[in-house]
Amino acid sequence: EKDEPGGEVRVTYRELLELTCRLGNTLKRQGVKPGDRVTIYMPPCPLAVASMLACARIGAVHTVVFAGFSAESLADRIQD
């Protein structure tokens, strides 16, 4: 569900799997390997979920940071 009332997005398991695989392949093409660390900075949405699953699928460690953090707080979380 989105922040606005009535704003929801429905995704089937098949659509989620396809998006996850595409994102995983994109990450691999960008040089992300098992054990690499990835920070996902995006609002809660199906794409964010697929991004987390894609990292797990290729063996990359991920952390999620949602919007609203200051630049310093974001840098601290990335560094951690």
For each residue, the residues with C-beta under 8 A, 3 or more apart:
1: 7 8 9
2: 7 8 9 45
3: 7
4: 7
5:
6:
7: 1 2 3 4
8: 1 2
9: 1 2 45 46
10:
11: 15 16 19 46
12: 15 16
13: 16 17
14: 17 18
15: 11 12 18 19
16: 11 12 13 19 20 46 49 50 53
17: 13 14 20 21
18: 14 15 21 22
19: 11 15 16 22 23 46 47 50
20: 16 17 23 24 50 53 54 57
21: 17 18 24 25 54 57
22: 18 19 25 26
23: 19 20 26 27 50 51 54
24: 20 21 27 28 54 55 57 58
25: 21 22 28 29
26: 22 23 29 30 54
27: 23 24 30 32 38 54 55 58 60
28: 24 25 31 32 33 58
29: 25 26
30: 26 27
31: 28
32: 27 28 36 38 55 58 60
33: 28 36 58 59 60
34: 58 59 60
35: 59 60 61
36: 32 33 60 61
37: 60 61 62 63
38: 27 32 55 60 61 62 63
39: 62 63 64 65 77 78
40: 48 51 52 55 62 63 64 65
41: 65 66 67 74
42: 45 47 48 51 66 67
43: 48 66 67
44: 48 66
45: 2 9 42 48 49
46: 9 11 16 19 49 50
47: 19 42 50 51
48: 40 42 43 44 45 51 52 64
49: 16 45 46 52 53
50: 16 19 20 23 46 47 53 54
51: 23 40 42 47 48 54 55 62
52: 40 48 49 55 56 62 64
53: 16 20 49 50 56 57
54: 20 21 23 24 26 27 50 51 57 58
55: 24 27 32 38 40 51 52 58 60 61 62
56: 52 53 59 60 62
57: 20 21 24 53 54
58: 24 27 28 32 33 34 54 55
59: 33 34 35 56
60: 27 32 33 34 35 36 37 38 55 56
61: 35 36 37 38 55
62: 37 38 39 40 51 52 55 56
63: 37 38 39 40 77 78 80
64: 39 40 48 52
65: 39 40 41 69 74 77 78
66: 41 42 43 44 69
67: 41 42 43
68:
69: 65 66 73 74 77
70: 73 74
71: 74 75
72: 75 76
73: 69 70 76 77
74: 41 65 69 70 71 77 78
75: 71 72 78 79
76: 72 73 79 80
77: 39 63 65 69 73 74 80
78: 39 63 65 74 75
79: 75 76
80: 63 76 77
